[in-house]
């Protein structure tokens, strides 16, 4: 239901600010009473805010310096025009990816969040939605601008050729432009929560992604290197400080427009019921994660949307390999997810091939991470098998045989992607070491998926308090367990790149993959 669906007449409406102050006073009194009854401190939230600010002040400068150093190592062209074009295209692609991430965020209940109680008692016609949601919309605008300025200033510092770093004027220009540009993904994500604006949000995302990809391809092939020479804001990333203030003013105008949409326009078109239900699912999943159940994340995005209802199980494959037939049908009924995973897998394979063919280590790491992300869709049947109360209890045969049956489809898709990239490499004169490195990373990714799917609940030992001078680190260890597959794939890909791609490193990757597969099968067998 839209937030404006059941509005009553303005004259019969209680001013929201007055009502909110009254509710806040009741909550403060209830908090004091509960603290007195339980012997707690009613100012726990103040201490929590103090801790968050302290952590930001301690680790913020460290993260800023690390980001600047990482940007400084990027292999960028020496020509000022080509350098500016590459960075402008990368910025457009980054904005497109951020906009793309806003769609799952909208399905998970954000960024403009609300609760079922608020949707019932304040957003069902009692108050204007923009009055109820104004404060959190302003916080989102300020937070997006702060994150954008933080990243852009670190990037400007890393890209500066001067020994002392970027000047104050360059950092200020980067902060202003990035803070304004960061409002675009925020507006797209909020628009994705409104049914009437979701298609427009998708169009903006597609345009940004297309501009970024075409710009990167054009600069990589030497075409259009000077296309952004007049449209690049002043700073060290442009190669020339002679550009006028027009791009900066244009970015500020776009940012102000997006902020106005987020604060004043889009809250009135928010699908309140869907946002509240998604927020409730996210809260439930968060509680499950704190309790050690990684399967709770599967319900965050809500029920899956299946297409291709006319598709059926292939009869020939059903008789010989029923599990593979089931997994293949699942992929055919999710064409959008399959197409996206194939695009991500191809991009990751190209990055791994570029890294193994003499490219930077960042290409190998990002490519391996992209392949691991794409393999989640391909191995959906394996994860569904692991989510059963008793994996392997439905069909006859051992657990190992069932896991092998579910590994047919992801293995076939991954090898087809690697084969396609290998054919491209052969046509462009790529080396055999690059192809061997790509195949070894593909095997590593598939083995990591089997290893991760083998255990959906965290071991109880991870919840044992680990006291250090910095406090209890048990939650940090639990978080590392949740992303263990990502950590292993990224770490092994980085180590393989540092060891120089070749037959020896491929053998090491295959050995690691075999170990991960064996560990995953043992976990499946234990149930």
C-alpha positions as a printed Julia matrix, in Angstrom:
527×3 Matrix{Float64}:
  0.0     0.0     0.0
  1.29    3.45   -0.84
  1.94    5.84    2.01
 -0.58    8.31    0.59
 -3.38    5.8     0.07
 -5.47    6.41    3.18
 -4.83   10.02    4.1
 -7.5    11.85    6.05
 -8.24   15.54    5.76
 -5.46   17.85    6.91
 -7.75   19.61    9.35
 -8.43   16.41   11.29
 -4.77   15.52   11.63
 -2.77   16.02   14.85
  0.57   17.81   14.22
  3.18   15.09   13.94
  5.88   16.9    15.91
  3.63   17.38   18.91
  2.54   13.73   18.81
  6.13   12.58   18.4
  7.31   14.59   21.43
  4.55   13.04   23.5
  5.48    9.5    22.4
  9.18   10.22   23.04
  8.41   11.36   26.59
  6.45    8.16   27.22
  9.33    6.09   25.92
 11.83    7.89   28.13
  9.69    7.27   31.2
  9.27    3.6    30.3
 13.02    3.28   29.75
 13.78    4.76   33.16
 11.24    2.46   34.83
 12.65   -0.65   33.12
 16.21    0.36   34.03
 15.21    0.87   37.66
 13.47   -2.51   37.8
 16.36   -4.39   36.2
 19.16   -2.44   37.83
 20.52   -1.26   34.47
 21.65    2.1    33.23
 19.07    4.2    31.34
 21.87    5.9    29.41
 23.09    2.79   27.57
 22.31    4.36   24.21
 24.51    7.34   25.04
 27.4     5.02   25.81
 26.74    3.11   22.59
 26.87    6.33   20.58
 30.07    7.31   22.35
 31.62    3.95   21.44
 30.62    4.27   17.8
 32.12    7.78   17.56
 35.3     6.61   19.28
 35.69    3.69   16.87
 35.14    6.01   13.91
 37.79    8.43   15.17
 40.29    5.62   15.77
 39.82    3.52   12.63
 38.57    6.2    10.22
 42.01    7.73    9.52
 43.52    4.24    9.16
 40.91    3.27    6.59
 41.35    6.6     4.77
 45.12    6.09    4.49
 44.72    2.48    3.38
 42.24    3.53    0.68
 44.58    6.27   -0.54
 47.48    3.83   -0.76
 45.34    1.29   -2.62
 44.28    3.92   -5.17
 47.89    5.02   -5.62
 48.84    1.52   -6.81
 46.25    1.41   -9.61
 47.76    1.09  -13.1
 46.49    4.28  -14.74
 47.59    5.82  -18.04
 50.3     8.48  -17.94
 48.57   10.69  -20.49
 46.47   13.31  -18.62
 43.5    13.05  -20.99
 43.46    9.23  -20.91
 43.88    9.3   -17.15
 40.93   11.64  -16.72
 38.76    9.61  -19.09
 39.57    6.37  -17.28
 38.73    7.81  -13.88
 35.55    9.44  -15.11
 34.4     6.15  -16.65
 35.33    4.28  -13.46
 33.34    6.79  -11.4
 30.28    6.32  -13.63
 30.62    2.53  -13.36
 30.98    2.78   -9.57
 27.84    4.92   -9.36
 26.01    2.39  -11.53
 27.07   -0.48   -9.3
 26.0     1.48   -6.22
 22.61    2.11   -7.85
 22.37   -1.58   -8.71
 23.0    -2.46   -5.05
 20.08   -0.25   -4.1
 17.55   -2.71   -5.56
 18.35   -5.59   -3.17
 18.59   -3.0    -0.41
 15.04   -1.92   -1.23
 13.87   -5.54   -1.12
 15.52   -5.85    2.3
 13.59   -2.91    3.74
 15.93    0.0     3.12
 17.3     2.53    2.78
 14.2     4.46    3.92
 13.18    2.02    6.62
  9.98    1.7     8.61
  8.55   -0.86   11.02
  5.23   -2.74   11.0
  4.08   -0.79   14.08
  4.93    2.54   12.47
  3.25    1.51    9.23
  0.08    0.73   11.18
 -0.1     3.63   13.61
  1.55    6.54   11.8
  1.72    5.81    8.06
 -1.81    4.53    7.43
 -3.29    7.99    7.0
 -2.64    9.54   10.41
  0.28   11.75    9.32
  2.01   12.9     6.17
  4.72   10.39    5.21
  7.25   13.13    4.54
  6.72   14.44    8.1
  7.23   10.99    9.61
 10.21   10.03    7.46
 11.89   13.44    7.17
 14.49   12.96    9.9
 15.72    9.6     8.69
 15.73   10.87    5.08
 17.95   13.78    6.13
 20.21   11.37    7.99
 20.49    9.21    4.88
 21.36   12.22    2.73
 24.02   13.35    5.19
 25.41    9.83    5.55
 25.61    9.25    1.8
 27.35   12.58    1.34
 29.82   11.8     4.11
 30.7     8.39    2.68
 31.14    9.85   -0.79
 33.37   12.65    0.46
 35.42   10.2     2.53
 36.09    7.92   -0.44
 36.7    10.74   -2.91
 39.18   12.62   -0.73
 41.14    9.42   -0.1
 41.17    8.7    -3.84
 42.31   12.26   -4.62
 45.1    11.94   -2.1
 46.24    8.64   -3.62
 46.12    9.96   -7.17
 48.05   13.12   -6.43
 51.5    13.23   -8.0
 52.82   15.85   -5.56
 55.01   14.58   -2.69
 52.88   16.44   -0.14
 49.66   15.02   -1.55
 46.64   16.8    -2.95
 46.05   20.44   -2.17
 43.24   21.65    0.04
 41.38   23.03   -2.99
 41.56   19.67   -4.79
 40.35   17.79   -1.71
 37.5    20.25   -1.21
 36.43   19.94   -4.86
 36.58   16.14   -4.65
 34.53   16.14   -1.45
 31.84   18.43   -2.88
 31.52   16.53   -6.15
 31.46   13.11   -4.48
 29.02   14.18   -1.75
 26.67   15.41   -4.45
 27.15   12.37   -6.69
 26.51   10.01   -3.75
 22.93   11.26   -3.62
 22.2     9.57   -6.97
 22.48    5.96   -5.68
 20.52    6.96   -2.58
 17.7     8.43   -4.65
 17.68    5.36   -6.9
 17.46    3.03   -3.9
 14.6     5.0    -2.35
 12.85    5.17   -5.73
 13.13    1.36   -5.93
 10.9     1.25   -2.83
  8.14    3.12   -4.67
  6.26    1.03   -7.26
  5.68    4.0    -9.57
  9.36    5.0    -9.61
 11.01    1.58   -9.8
 11.22    1.55  -13.59
 12.78    5.01  -13.66
 15.33    3.88  -11.09
 16.21    0.93  -13.29
 16.67    3.22  -16.27
 19.06    5.5   -14.39
 21.06    2.47  -13.24
 21.27    1.07  -16.76
 22.43    4.41  -18.18
 25.18    4.8   -15.58
 26.4     1.24  -16.05
 26.39    1.6   -19.84
 28.29    4.89  -19.69
 30.85    3.45  -17.3
 31.43    0.24  -19.24
 31.57    1.97  -22.61
 33.95    4.56  -21.2
 36.24    1.9   -19.75
 36.23   -0.04  -23.01
 36.87    3.14  -24.98
 39.81    4.2   -22.83
 41.24    0.68  -22.83
 41.21    0.64  -26.62
 42.47    4.21  -26.98
 39.12    5.59  -28.17
 37.59    8.65  -26.59
 40.5     9.39  -24.29
 39.83   13.13  -24.51
 36.07   12.9   -24.37
 35.97   14.1   -20.76
 38.75   16.65  -20.99
 36.27   19.52  -20.77
 33.93   17.79  -18.37
 36.41   16.72  -15.69
 36.26   18.6   -12.36
 39.5    20.23  -11.25
 41.79   17.98   -9.3
 44.69   15.54   -9.56
 42.52   12.87  -11.18
 41.94   15.0   -14.27
 45.52   15.65  -15.25
 44.71   19.34  -15.65
 43.45   21.95  -13.23
 42.28   24.22  -15.99
 38.73   22.9   -16.07
 36.17   25.41  -14.95
 33.62   25.17  -12.14
 30.8    24.06  -14.47
 31.15   20.3   -13.7
 31.23   21.02   -9.97
 28.1    23.19  -10.18
 26.39   20.55  -12.31
 27.21   17.82   -9.79
 25.92   20.01   -6.94
 22.69   20.67   -8.85
 22.15   16.95   -9.47
 22.91   16.17   -5.81
 20.48   18.8    -4.53
 17.78   17.5    -6.84
 18.28   13.94   -5.63
 18.29   15.08   -2.0
 15.04   16.98   -2.57
 13.5    13.85   -4.07
 14.59   11.73   -1.1
 13.37   14.17    1.54
 10.24   15.69   -0.01
  8.86   13.61   -2.89
  9.65    9.9    -2.64
  8.48    9.3     0.99
  4.91   10.0    -0.14
  5.09    7.22   -2.73
  6.73    4.62   -0.51
  5.14    1.17   -0.44
  4.69    1.13    3.33
  3.43   -2.42    3.75
  6.21   -3.94    1.65
  8.9    -1.86    3.35
  7.62   -2.79    6.82
  7.46   -6.5     5.96
 10.98   -6.39    4.51
 12.29   -4.6     7.58
 10.73   -7.26    9.82
 12.4   -10.0     7.74
 15.75   -8.23    8.0
 15.45   -7.94   11.78
 14.6   -11.64   12.04
 17.55  -12.55    9.81
 19.86  -10.37   11.91
 18.8   -12.17   15.05
 19.42  -15.48   13.31
 22.91  -14.36   12.29
 23.73  -13.32   15.84
 22.56  -16.77   16.91
 24.87  -18.44   14.4
 22.39  -19.46   11.67
 23.7   -18.36    8.27
 20.62  -19.68    6.48
 18.63  -16.76    7.88
 20.05  -14.51    5.15
 18.09  -16.4     2.49
 14.81  -14.79    3.64
 16.04  -11.19    3.71
 15.09  -10.39    0.11
 11.66  -11.96    0.44
 10.13  -14.7    -1.7
 11.85  -15.38   -4.99
 10.19  -14.41   -8.23
 10.15  -17.29  -10.72
  9.54  -16.96  -14.42
  9.29  -19.49  -17.21
  6.45  -21.45  -15.64
  6.08  -23.4   -18.89
  9.55  -24.88  -18.46
  9.54  -28.47  -17.29
 12.0   -31.1   -16.21
 14.0   -32.48  -19.16
 12.78  -36.05  -19.52
 16.04  -37.55  -20.73
 18.11  -35.93  -18.01
 15.48  -36.68  -15.36
 15.92  -40.44  -15.78
 19.72  -40.35  -15.67
 20.49  -37.46  -13.3
 17.38  -36.26  -11.42
 19.3   -33.83   -9.2
 20.96  -32.17  -12.17
 17.58  -31.96  -13.92
 16.08  -30.25  -10.86
 18.95  -27.74  -10.65
 18.73  -27.02  -14.36
 15.01  -26.37  -14.07
 15.67  -23.99  -11.19
 18.06  -21.96  -13.31
 15.62  -21.9   -16.25
 12.93  -20.48  -13.99
 15.21  -17.66  -12.82
 16.35  -16.14  -16.13
 17.17  -12.71  -14.69
 19.34  -14.15  -11.92
 21.01  -16.52  -14.39
 21.77  -13.73  -16.85
 23.21  -11.53  -14.1
 25.35  -14.34  -12.71
 26.68  -15.16  -16.17
 27.61  -11.51  -16.74
 29.37  -11.36  -13.36
 31.07  -14.7   -14.01
 32.35  -13.61  -17.41
 33.65  -10.34  -15.96
 35.37  -12.22  -13.14
 36.91  -14.72  -15.54
 38.26  -11.92  -17.71
 39.76  -10.25  -14.65
 41.39  -13.49  -13.48
 42.75  -14.1   -16.97
 44.1   -10.52  -17.09
 45.76  -10.95  -13.69
 47.29  -14.28  -14.66
 48.57  -12.78  -17.92
 50.79  -10.24  -16.2
 48.12   -7.92  -14.78
 47.95   -6.53  -11.24
 47.07   -8.63   -8.21
 43.89   -6.58   -7.73
 42.52   -8.0   -11.0
 43.06  -11.58   -9.81
 41.47  -10.89   -6.42
 38.45   -9.07   -7.82
 37.98  -11.69  -10.52
 38.03  -14.55   -8.02
 35.54  -12.71   -5.78
 33.24  -12.09   -8.76
 33.36  -15.76   -9.75
 32.55  -16.78   -6.19
 29.56  -14.41   -6.14
 28.28  -15.72   -9.48
 28.66  -19.34   -8.35
 26.04  -18.72   -5.63
 23.3   -18.7    -8.27
 24.76  -21.67  -10.13
 25.0   -23.71   -6.91
 21.49  -22.85   -5.73
 20.47  -26.51   -5.78
 23.4   -27.44   -3.56
 22.46  -24.78   -0.99
 18.82  -25.89   -1.09
 20.01  -29.44   -0.47
 22.04  -28.26    2.52
 19.01  -26.41    3.95
 16.98  -29.64    4.24
 16.37  -30.92    7.78
 18.17  -34.13    6.82
 20.28  -33.6     3.69
 20.14  -36.69    1.49
 17.15  -38.27    3.19
 14.72  -37.81    0.31
 16.45  -39.79   -2.43
 18.31  -43.11   -2.14
 22.07  -43.13   -2.21
 24.85  -41.68   -0.13
 25.3   -38.01    0.75
 28.44  -37.88   -1.36
 26.49  -39.04   -4.39
 23.83  -36.38   -3.79
 26.44  -33.63   -3.47
 28.08  -34.84   -6.67
 24.7   -34.75   -8.42
 24.09  -31.16   -7.32
 27.61  -30.17   -8.42
 26.97  -31.08  -12.06
 25.12  -27.91  -13.05
 27.4   -25.34  -11.33
 30.49  -27.16  -12.56
 29.2   -27.26  -16.13
 28.23  -23.59  -16.15
 31.53  -22.51  -14.6
 33.59  -24.54  -17.04
 31.58  -23.19  -19.98
 32.31  -19.64  -18.8
 36.01  -20.49  -18.45
 35.99  -22.12  -21.91
 34.45  -19.02  -23.47
 37.06  -16.78  -21.87
 39.74  -19.25  -22.96
 38.58  -19.01  -26.55
 38.71  -15.22  -26.32
 42.22  -15.47  -24.89
 43.31  -17.8   -27.68
 41.9   -15.43  -30.3
 43.75  -12.47  -28.77
 47.02  -14.32  -28.24
 46.74  -15.14  -24.54
 49.16  -17.5   -22.84
 48.46  -21.01  -21.62
 49.46  -20.09  -18.07
 46.57  -17.62  -17.91
 44.08  -20.31  -18.96
 45.5   -22.78  -16.44
 45.23  -20.13  -13.73
 41.62  -19.43  -14.67
 40.64  -23.1   -14.55
 42.34  -23.53  -11.18
 40.47  -20.52   -9.75
 37.18  -21.89  -11.1
 37.82  -25.22   -9.37
 38.74  -23.38   -6.19
 35.5   -21.36   -6.29
 33.33  -24.46   -6.8
 35.11  -26.28   -3.97
 34.64  -23.28   -1.68
 30.91  -23.33   -2.44
 30.72  -27.01   -1.44
 32.72  -26.28    1.7
 30.5   -23.36    2.73
 27.24  -25.17    1.95
 28.29  -28.06    4.18
 27.69  -26.02    7.35
 24.87  -23.5     7.82
 25.08  -23.19   11.63
 28.11  -21.72   13.36
 30.02  -24.08   15.68
 29.26  -23.41   19.36
 32.94  -22.85   20.08
 32.87  -19.59   18.12
 30.68  -18.01   20.81
 33.31  -18.52   23.51
 34.42  -15.08   24.76
 37.87  -14.08   23.46
 39.08  -11.28   25.69
 41.8    -9.05   24.23
 43.07   -5.57   25.11
 40.53   -4.28   22.56
 37.6    -6.16   24.12
 35.71   -9.34   23.25
 36.63  -10.52   19.74
 34.19  -13.44   19.57
 31.75  -11.5    17.37
 34.6   -10.67   15.01
 35.45  -14.36   14.73
 31.78  -15.16   14.11
 31.68  -12.57   11.33
 34.78  -14.11    9.78
 33.07  -17.51    9.86
 30.14  -16.12    7.88
 32.45  -14.81    5.14
 34.91  -17.7     5.31
 34.34  -18.63    1.68
 35.12  -15.11    0.48
 38.23  -14.94    2.67
 39.59  -18.27    1.43
 38.97  -17.52   -2.26
 40.44  -14.02   -2.09
 43.46  -15.12   -0.04
 44.29  -18.08   -2.27
 43.88  -15.99   -5.43
 46.23  -13.36   -4.04
 48.81  -15.95   -3.01
 48.65  -17.63   -6.42
 49.23  -14.29   -8.11
 52.18  -13.5    -5.88
 53.68  -16.92   -6.64
 53.45  -16.26  -10.41
 50.85  -18.23  -12.33
 52.04  -21.52  -13.73
 51.69  -25.32  -13.49
 52.96  -25.34   -9.92
 50.48  -22.76   -8.67
 47.67  -24.52  -10.57
 48.56  -27.76   -8.77
 48.47  -25.93   -5.43
 45.03  -24.48   -6.25
 43.73  -27.93   -7.22
 45.07  -29.37   -3.95
 43.36  -26.63   -1.94
 40.13  -27.25   -3.87
 40.34  -30.98   -3.14
 40.83  -30.27    0.57
 37.86  -27.9     0.68
 35.66  -30.4    -1.16
 36.62  -33.2     1.23
 35.91  -30.99    4.24
 32.52  -30.04    2.8
 31.6   -33.67    2.14
 32.52  -34.61    5.71
 30.26  -31.84    7.0
 27.41  -33.04    4.8
 27.88  -36.59    6.02
 27.72  -35.46    9.66
 24.46  -33.66    8.91
